[in-house]
Amino acid sequence: MKRAFIIVLDSFGIGEAPDAARFGDGNCNTLARIAASPAFRAETLCALGLGNIDGVTCLPTTAAPRAAVARLQERSAGKDTTIGHWELAGIVSEAPLPTYPEGFPPDVIQAFREATGRDVLCNRPYSGTAVIRDYGEEHLKTGGLIVYTSADSVFQIAAHEDIVPPETLYDYCRAARRILKGQHAVGRVIARPFVGAAPDFTRTANRRDFSLAPPRTTLCDAVSAAGQTVHSVGKIYDIFAGRGIREWVLTHSNEEGMASALTIQEQPFTGLCFINLVDFDMLYGHRQDVDGYATAVAAFDRWLPSFLEKMQPQDVLFITADHGCDPGDSHTDHTREYVPLLAVGDLVHPKNLGTRTTFADLAATVADFLGVPFVSDGTSFWKELTDA
């Protein structure tokens, strides 16, 4: 009963990628930034070998790491969640998804108005917390939907839960998803519900992502087509538009995601469990909260032994990330960084695999381990993991 578990620590970058300047980034290092916080703890991750990864100088090395380690470099033309996860699942995106630094064009906004029967407010790149602060009262008075974007390929819709119940907001997102195709095929349409009264509006945990379907076969598709089970936890189901996923749990926090991972671990299955822990990015990276990010990593590190202790002889755990989001740099957007790879299990021989030139190597490796036919844009390192 072979089982692969992939845990994505959303935005856990480990240092500036060689092409970071092309993406508007420089001197970015999510790990180094949070490691300087007094709230940072990573004893378990360091015991696995996080400090042994090439380029990581902010953590101690260990002479006897429990995991095989590597540094992954993104090859796709983007640094967003969708493209990062697609590459982890085997697809390198040669062209970036569309972004809207001046807001969405009039024809898109008019089509959205007609589909929802509501006016549109804002329509500019904006911080998620700032946009409800600046437009929340007008939304309450008029019922207009707050539409905004960011440096990523996203169409975000914010609405107060008393004005637009979450299920209605999700319907509006589905309408936007149908509109946003062709040249306007953004990576994600995101529901951003909020509550409260001015000036103390707060976003709720009822966020939902409605993603563009991947352009071709992913690791999830391949594992499912081979008759094996694919579980997803967190926003993985949304990122892949549900494709290839047989069982899913939509979570509202890292805590829920970690609890769900333990529940799935106790179930007998052959195949893949793909987990995203989003709080690092959503609550701390974008909000430039260094100590909050460090605290969240410490919580994951304290939880991790409970998962490792319950691993079965043919289980392999892969811990990685999808991009960076340095909480102490000069902007609130994602950052173009290397990401870590830690691979641990009875079948894995601890070693340093150096720097891999695409995230897609992970997908090829998992398919190889599970014995699943799959054409990935990466190269499997499974044999390297198992060679003593």
Buried (B, 14 or more C-beta within 10 A) or exposed (E): EBBBBBBBBBBBBBBBBEBBEEBBBEEBBBBBBBBEBEBBBBEBBBBBBBBBBBBBEBBEBBEEBBBBBBBBBBBBBBBBBBBBBBBBBBBBBEEBBBBBEEBBEEEBBEBBBEBBEBBBBBBBBBBBBEBBBBBBBBBBEEBBBBBBBBBBBBBBBBBBBEBBBBEBBBBBBBBBBEBBEEEBBBBBBBBBBBBBEEEEBEBBEBBBBBBBEBEEBBBBBBBBBBEBBBBBBBBBBBBBBBBBBBBBBBBBBBBBBBBBBEEBBEEEBBBBBBBBBBBBBBBBBBBBBBBBBBBBBBBBBEBBEEBBEEBEEBBBBBBBBBBBBBBBBEBBBBBBBBBBBBBBBEBBEBBBBEEBEBBBBBBBBBBBBBEBEBEBBBEBBBEBBBEE
